[in-house]
Amino acid sequence: MAPTTDHLVGLLLGAEEDWPTTFEALARRLGVLTAPDGGRHTLTTERLTIEPFNLRDRARHELVIDRLAHWYYHPREWLKKVALMDDVYLLNSPFTFQSMEKHSAYCALMRLGMNVPETVLVPYKHPVDNARWAYTSARYNRGFDLEQVAEPLGYPLYMKPFDGGGWRGVSQVRDRADLHRSYDDSGEMLMHLQSSVPDYEHFARSLTIGPETMVMKFRPEEPMHERYAVSHGFLSEETGRETIAISQTVNAFFRWEFNSCEMLVKDGVVYPIDYANACPDVAVTSLHYYFPWAMKALLRWTAYCVVTGRTPRSQVDTGPWFEVADDPALDYQGKLAAYQALADDYFEAERYREFCESALTHVDEMVLEWIDGPDFATLLHSTIQQTYPPQEWERFEAHFGGLLGMWVSDERRVRGSDPATS
């Protein structure tokens, strides 16, 4: 019998417990995986700690799922070190997430021909503390009329930080008074003004992990536990394909492999408005019905990357994408198809599907058993008690229990294991 190779996966976490506990439990249950070449493999997970590190120390981990470094600089620099020196696979590149924030993402997608709403970057209201600013500002900053800048964008519009982050600092600007109030409140944040898409029909939020994408109906006006609506087929088939193509284009272009995108849909036009989320929401109290899918996709992509020895690529290569963007022979749909082909190539989509069909056939049933089992029920109960006040525990037990119970029923029906149909 061939020897078994164990692959150590590091989890770099903040305050999360729900999805890491689920991921760890599922990784333990994976057992021995047989690769297409006959090799035997197992996965082990480890939560990373933050401590001094020598730049020449060799990393023990093959892959790291990062949920912290977008705001905690010490682990971000560790990730850069292990990527550059030790070839550790990172699901999201700290190099591009540090430099290619929402502003750069807007620019890139505009260059690729996407329908990004009109966007203007305005100078700081109160620049960050720097002794040289006063001189530079007095000599080089041009005065501007904020109202004249905003007028062509139309009201209502949105003001939001150029680098984004958890809806921080986002405000709807309904009129001139709102405009000045929001700008005054922006303080030391560098802000975009962006046109809105009034009376849009759908707000779609997609979560992409590797080559897999789930597009969900999103309701930003609702409290977090109700924002993701369980709504199958809320987009037309053509529009659904476009949202997937945009999502996977963003990720493949920037070398992001665990990211969410937000898009508005109106009159058949898809408007990307937010697509740089270094720490996409995967909390069970947010995703609920879609949480098991996210865990399956994350587990499958992680296993694929380490078992097949996928080569990490952390730097952006704009050439192939801009060749498509600048091709006068291609219309929008032609470009989308070409971008999807580039994304499929980056994510090795065909090879990935073949790997899942040969080495991971048991994952669907395994996740179903876990979600429908006592350990997950205990985790969900604990998460609710840690998240909500005691007077709301019973309500949320019923809310999330019902949604995840619906997923279990739907999954059993799809897999032909529904007792009611047997």
C-alpha positions as CSV (number, residue, x, y, z in Angstrom):
1,M,0.0,0.0,0.0
2,A,1.3,3.5,-0.9
3,P,2.3,5.7,2.0
4,T,-0.1,8.4,3.1
5,T,0.9,12.1,2.8
6,D,-0.6,14.4,5.3
7,H,-1.2,18.1,4.4
8,L,-1.3,20.7,7.1
9,V,-3.8,23.5,6.5
10,G,-3.5,26.7,8.6
11,L,-6.5,28.7,9.7
12,L,-5.7,32.4,10.4
13,L,-8.8,33.6,12.3
14,G,-10.3,36.5,14.1
15,A,-13.3,36.2,16.3
16,E,-15.0,33.4,14.3
17,E,-15.9,30.0,15.8
18,D,-18.8,28.7,13.8
19,W,-17.3,28.0,10.4
20,P,-13.8,27.1,11.6
21,T,-15.2,24.4,14.0
22,T,-17.3,23.1,11.1
23,F,-14.4,23.1,8.7
24,E,-12.1,21.3,11.2
25,A,-14.8,18.6,11.9
26,L,-15.3,18.0,8.2
27,A,-11.6,17.8,7.5
28,R,-11.2,15.2,10.2
29,R,-14.1,13.2,8.6
30,L,-12.6,13.3,5.1
31,G,-10.4,10.3,5.8
32,V,-7.9,9.1,3.3
33,L,-8.3,10.6,-0.1
34,T,-7.0,8.7,-3.2
35,A,-5.7,11.0,-5.8
36,P,-6.0,10.3,-9.6
37,D,-2.4,9.1,-9.6
38,G,-3.2,6.6,-6.8
39,G,-1.5,8.5,-4.0
40,R,-3.1,8.5,-0.6
41,H,-3.6,11.8,1.2
42,T,-5.1,13.2,4.5
43,L,-5.8,16.8,5.7
44,T,-4.9,18.2,9.1
45,T,-5.9,21.6,10.3
46,E,-4.3,24.0,12.7
47,R,-5.3,27.4,14.0
48,L,-2.4,29.8,13.6
49,T,-1.1,31.9,16.4
50,I,0.6,35.3,16.2
51,E,4.1,35.5,17.5
52,P,7.6,36.7,16.5
53,F,9.0,34.9,13.4
54,N,12.4,34.7,11.8
55,L,12.2,35.4,8.1
56,R,14.3,32.3,7.4
57,D,12.1,29.9,9.5
58,R,10.5,27.3,7.2
59,A,6.7,27.3,7.3
60,R,5.1,23.9,8.2
61,H,1.8,24.7,6.5
62,E,1.0,23.9,2.8
63,L,-2.0,26.1,2.6
64,V,-3.4,28.9,4.7
65,I,-7.0,30.1,4.8
66,D,-6.7,33.8,5.9
67,R,-9.4,35.7,7.7
68,L,-7.4,38.2,9.6
69,A,-4.5,39.7,7.6
70,H,-6.6,42.3,5.8
71,W,-6.6,44.4,9.0
72,Y,-4.0,42.8,11.3
73,Y,-0.6,43.7,9.8
74,H,1.7,41.3,11.7
75,P,0.1,38.1,10.2
76,R,-0.2,39.9,6.8
77,E,3.6,40.2,6.7
78,W,3.9,36.6,7.8
79,L,1.7,35.5,4.9
80,K,3.9,37.5,2.5
81,K,7.0,35.8,3.9
82,V,5.6,32.3,3.6
83,A,4.3,33.0,0.1
84,L,7.6,34.4,-1.2
85,M,10.0,32.1,0.7
86,D,8.1,28.9,1.3
87,D,5.6,28.5,-1.5
88,V,2.7,28.3,0.9
89,Y,-0.6,28.3,-1.0
90,L,-2.8,31.3,0.0
91,L,-6.5,31.3,-1.0
92,N,-6.3,35.1,-1.2
93,S,-3.1,37.0,-2.2
94,P,-2.1,39.6,0.5
95,F,-0.2,41.4,-2.2
96,T,-3.2,42.2,-4.3
97,F,-5.6,42.7,-1.5
98,Q,-3.3,45.3,0.0
99,S,-2.9,47.2,-3.3
100,M,-5.9,46.2,-5.3
101,E,-8.7,47.3,-2.9
102,K,-12.1,48.5,-4.1
103,H,-10.7,51.5,-6.0
104,S,-8.3,49.3,-8.1
105,A,-11.0,46.7,-8.6
106,Y,-13.4,49.4,-10.0
107,C,-10.7,50.5,-12.4
108,A,-9.9,47.0,-13.5
109,L,-13.5,46.1,-14.2
110,M,-14.1,49.3,-16.0
111,R,-11.1,48.5,-18.2
112,L,-12.6,45.0,-18.8
113,G,-15.8,46.6,-20.0
114,M,-18.1,45.8,-17.1
115,N,-21.1,48.1,-16.2
116,V,-19.6,49.7,-13.1
117,P,-21.6,52.8,-12.0
118,E,-19.9,56.1,-12.6
119,T,-17.4,56.7,-9.7
120,V,-15.3,59.7,-8.6
121,L,-12.6,59.8,-6.0
122,V,-12.5,62.9,-3.9
123,P,-9.7,64.2,-1.7
124,Y,-9.7,63.7,2.1
125,K,-11.9,65.9,4.2
126,H,-9.3,65.6,7.0
127,P,-6.1,64.0,5.7
128,V,-4.2,61.6,7.9
129,D,-1.7,63.2,10.2
130,N,1.5,64.0,8.3
131,A,3.7,66.9,8.9
132,R,4.3,67.5,5.2
133,W,0.6,67.6,4.3
134,A,0.0,71.3,5.1
135,Y,2.7,72.4,2.8
136,T,1.8,70.0,0.0
137,S,-1.9,70.9,0.3
138,A,-1.3,74.6,0.2
139,R,0.9,74.3,-2.9
140,Y,-0.7,71.6,-4.9
141,N,-4.3,70.8,-3.8
142,R,-6.8,72.4,-6.1
143,G,-10.0,73.7,-4.5
144,F,-13.1,72.0,-5.8
145,D,-16.9,72.4,-5.5
146,L,-18.2,69.1,-4.0
147,E,-21.7,69.8,-5.3
148,Q,-20.4,70.3,-8.9
149,V,-18.5,67.0,-8.6
150,A,-21.6,65.1,-7.4
151,E,-24.1,66.7,-9.7
152,P,-23.3,64.6,-12.9
153,L,-23.6,61.4,-10.8
154,G,-27.2,62.3,-9.9
155,Y,-29.1,61.8,-6.6
156,P,-29.4,59.6,-4.8
157,L,-25.7,58.5,-4.9
158,Y,-23.4,56.7,-2.5
159,M,-20.4,57.8,-0.6
160,K,-18.1,55.0,0.5
161,P,-14.4,54.5,1.4
162,F,-12.1,53.7,-1.5
163,D,-10.8,50.6,0.3
164,G,-14.2,49.4,1.8
165,G,-14.6,46.9,4.5
166,G,-17.7,45.6,6.1
167,W,-20.0,48.5,4.9
168,R,-17.7,50.9,7.0
169,G,-18.5,54.5,6.2
170,V,-21.0,53.8,3.5
171,S,-23.9,56.3,3.3
172,Q,-26.7,57.0,0.8
173,V,-26.6,60.7,-0.3
174,R,-30.1,61.9,-1.2
175,D,-29.4,65.6,-1.6
176,R,-26.9,68.3,-1.2
177,A,-27.3,68.5,2.5
178,D,-26.6,64.8,2.8
179,L,-23.6,65.2,0.5
180,H,-21.9,67.7,2.8
181,R,-22.9,65.9,6.0
182,S,-21.5,62.6,4.7
183,Y,-18.3,64.3,3.5
184,D,-17.8,66.1,6.8
185,D,-18.3,62.8,8.6
186,S,-15.8,60.9,6.4
187,G,-12.9,62.4,8.4
188,E,-9.7,60.7,7.5
189,M,-11.3,58.2,5.1
190,L,-10.6,58.6,1.4
191,M,-14.0,58.5,-0.3
192,H,-15.6,57.6,-3.6
193,L,-18.8,59.1,-4.8
194,Q,-20.7,56.6,-6.9
195,S,-23.9,56.7,-8.9
196,S,-26.7,54.6,-7.7
197,V,-28.9,52.3,-9.7
198,P,-32.4,53.4,-8.8
199,D,-35.3,51.0,-8.8
200,Y,-33.0,48.0,-9.4
201,E,-34.8,44.7,-9.6
202,H,-32.3,42.4,-7.8
203,F,-29.4,42.8,-5.5
204,A,-27.2,39.7,-6.1
205,R,-24.4,38.7,-3.8
206,S,-22.2,35.9,-4.9
207,L,-19.7,33.9,-2.9
208,T,-16.9,32.3,-5.0
209,I,-14.5,29.6,-3.6
210,G,-12.1,28.3,-6.2
211,P,-14.1,27.6,-9.4
212,E,-17.5,27.3,-7.5
213,T,-19.9,30.2,-7.2
214,M,-23.2,30.6,-5.3
215,V,-25.3,33.6,-6.4
216,M,-27.7,34.6,-3.6
217,K,-30.6,37.1,-3.4
218,F,-29.4,39.8,-1.0
219,R,-31.5,42.3,0.9
220,P,-29.1,44.9,2.4
221,E,-32.0,46.7,4.1
222,E,-32.8,43.7,6.3
223,P,-31.0,42.7,9.6
224,M,-28.0,40.4,8.9
225,H,-29.8,37.2,9.7
226,E,-32.4,37.9,7.0
227,R,-30.3,39.5,4.3
228,Y,-29.7,36.3,2.3
229,A,-33.1,35.2,1.0
230,V,-33.6,31.5,0.0
231,S,-34.7,32.2,-3.5
232,H,-33.8,29.7,-6.2
233,G,-33.9,31.0,-9.8
234,F,-34.5,34.6,-8.9
235,L,-32.3,35.6,-11.9
236,S,-32.9,34.6,-15.5
237,E,-30.6,31.9,-16.8
238,E,-28.6,34.4,-18.9
239,T,-28.2,36.9,-16.1
240,G,-27.2,34.1,-13.7
241,R,-24.4,33.1,-16.0
242,E,-23.3,36.7,-16.3
243,T,-23.1,37.2,-12.5
244,I,-21.1,34.0,-12.3
245,A,-18.7,35.1,-15.1
246,I,-18.2,38.5,-13.4
247,S,-17.5,36.9,-10.0
248,Q,-15.0,34.4,-11.4
249,T,-13.4,37.0,-13.6
250,V,-12.8,39.2,-10.6
251,N,-11.2,36.4,-8.6
252,A,-9.1,34.9,-11.3
253,F,-7.9,38.4,-12.4
254,F,-6.8,39.4,-8.9
255,R,-5.7,35.9,-7.7
256,W,-8.5,35.8,-5.1
257,E,-10.0,32.4,-4.4
258,F,-12.3,33.1,-1.5
259,N,-14.2,36.3,-2.2
260,S,-17.7,37.7,-2.5
261,C,-19.1,40.1,-5.1
262,E,-22.2,42.4,-5.1
263,M,-24.1,43.2,-8.2
264,L,-27.3,45.1,-9.0
265,V,-29.6,43.9,-11.8
266,K,-31.9,46.2,-13.7
267,D,-33.5,45.7,-17.1
268,G,-31.2,42.8,-17.8
269,V,-28.1,44.8,-17.1
270,V,-25.7,43.6,-14.4
271,Y,-23.9,46.4,-12.4
272,P,-21.0,45.3,-10.3
273,I,-20.8,47.5,-7.2
274,D,-18.5,45.7,-4.7
275,Y,-16.2,42.9,-5.4
276,A,-13.1,43.1,-3.1
277,N,-13.9,41.3,0.1
278,A,-10.8,39.8,1.7
279,C,-12.9,38.3,4.5
280,P,-16.2,37.3,2.9
281,D,-19.1,36.6,5.1
282,V,-19.5,32.8,5.8
283,A,-21.1,33.0,9.3
284,V,-23.8,30.4,9.8
285,T,-26.0,33.2,11.3
286,S,-25.7,35.1,8.0
287,L,-25.6,32.4,5.3
288,H,-27.8,29.9,7.1
289,Y,-29.3,27.8,4.3
290,Y,-26.2,28.4,2.1
291,F,-23.7,27.7,4.9
292,P,-23.3,24.0,4.1
293,W,-22.6,24.8,0.4
294,A,-19.9,27.2,1.5
295,M,-18.3,24.6,3.8
296,K,-18.3,22.0,1.0
297,A,-16.8,24.3,-1.5
298,L,-14.1,25.4,0.9
299,L,-13.3,21.8,1.8
300,R,-13.2,20.6,-1.8
301,W,-11.0,23.5,-3.1
302,T,-8.6,23.2,-0.1
303,A,-8.2,19.4,-0.7
304,Y,-7.8,19.9,-4.4
305,C,-5.0,22.5,-4.0
306,V,-2.9,20.5,-1.6
307,V,-3.4,17.0,-2.9
308,T,-2.7,18.0,-6.5
309,G,0.1,20.3,-5.6
310,R,-1.5,23.3,-7.4
311,T,1.1,26.0,-8.0
312,P,0.3,29.2,-6.1
313,R,0.1,32.4,-8.2
314,S,-0.1,35.6,-6.1
315,Q,0.7,38.2,-8.7
316,V,-1.7,39.8,-11.2
317,D,-1.0,39.2,-14.9
318,T,-3.1,41.7,-16.7
319,G,-2.0,40.9,-20.2
320,P,-4.4,38.1,-21.3
321,W,-7.4,40.0,-19.8
322,F,-6.6,43.3,-21.4
323,E,-6.1,41.6,-24.7
324,V,-9.7,40.5,-24.5
325,A,-10.8,43.9,-23.2
326,D,-9.1,45.8,-26.1
327,D,-10.3,43.4,-28.9
328,P,-12.6,45.5,-31.1
329,A,-14.0,42.3,-32.7
330,L,-15.6,41.2,-29.4
331,D,-18.9,42.6,-28.1
332,Y,-19.8,42.5,-24.4
333,Q,-21.1,38.9,-24.5
334,G,-18.0,37.8,-26.4
335,K,-15.7,39.3,-23.8
336,L,-17.7,37.7,-21.0
337,A,-17.2,34.3,-22.7
338,A,-13.5,34.9,-23.1
339,Y,-13.1,36.1,-19.5
340,Q,-14.9,32.9,-18.3
341,A,-12.5,30.8,-20.4
342,L,-9.6,32.6,-18.7
343,A,-11.1,32.1,-15.3
344,D,-11.7,28.4,-16.0
345,D,-8.1,28.0,-17.1
346,Y,-6.8,29.8,-13.9
347,F,-9.0,27.6,-11.6
348,E,-8.3,24.5,-13.6
349,A,-12.0,24.0,-13.6
350,E,-12.1,20.8,-15.7
351,R,-9.4,19.1,-13.7
352,Y,-11.0,20.2,-10.5
353,R,-14.4,18.6,-11.4
354,E,-12.6,15.4,-12.3
355,F,-10.8,15.4,-9.0
356,C,-14.1,15.9,-7.1
357,E,-15.7,13.1,-9.0
358,S,-12.9,10.7,-8.2
359,A,-11.6,11.6,-4.8
360,L,-14.4,13.6,-3.1
361,T,-17.5,11.7,-4.0
362,H,-18.3,11.2,-0.3
363,V,-18.3,14.9,0.6
364,D,-21.9,15.7,-0.1
365,E,-23.2,12.8,2.1
366,M,-20.6,13.6,4.8
367,V,-21.6,17.2,5.0
368,L,-25.3,16.3,5.0
369,E,-24.7,13.9,8.0
370,W,-22.8,16.6,9.9
371,I,-25.3,19.4,9.4
372,D,-28.2,17.0,10.4
373,G,-26.3,15.6,13.4
374,P,-26.0,16.4,17.1
375,D,-22.5,18.1,16.9
376,F,-23.7,20.7,14.5
377,A,-26.9,21.3,16.5
378,T,-24.7,21.9,19.6
379,L,-22.5,24.3,17.6
380,L,-25.5,26.2,16.2
381,H,-27.0,26.5,19.7
382,S,-23.7,27.8,21.1
383,T,-23.3,30.3,18.2
384,I,-26.8,31.7,18.8
385,Q,-26.1,32.1,22.5
386,Q,-22.9,33.9,21.8
387,T,-24.4,36.2,19.2
388,Y,-27.9,37.2,20.5
389,P,-29.3,38.3,23.8
390,P,-31.0,35.6,26.0
391,Q,-34.6,36.9,25.2
392,E,-34.0,36.2,21.5
393,W,-32.4,32.7,21.8
394,E,-35.7,30.8,21.3
395,R,-36.6,32.9,18.2
396,F,-33.3,32.4,16.6
397,E,-33.2,28.7,17.4
398,A,-36.4,28.4,15.4
399,H,-35.2,30.7,12.7
400,F,-31.9,29.1,11.9
401,G,-33.0,25.6,12.8
402,G,-35.8,26.0,10.3
403,L,-33.6,27.3,7.5
404,L,-31.0,24.6,7.9
405,G,-33.7,22.0,8.3
406,M,-35.0,23.1,4.9
407,W,-31.5,22.7,3.4
408,V,-31.3,19.2,4.9
409,S,-34.7,18.3,3.3
410,D,-33.8,19.8,0.0
411,E,-30.4,18.0,0.0
412,R,-32.0,14.7,0.8
413,R,-34.5,15.2,-2.0
414,V,-31.7,16.0,-4.5
415,R,-29.7,13.0,-3.4
416,G,-32.7,10.7,-3.4
417,S,-32.4,9.9,0.3
418,D,-35.6,11.7,1.5
419,P,-37.5,9.2,3.7
420,A,-40.7,10.8,2.5
421,T,-40.0,9.7,-1.1
422,S,-38.6,6.3,-0.4
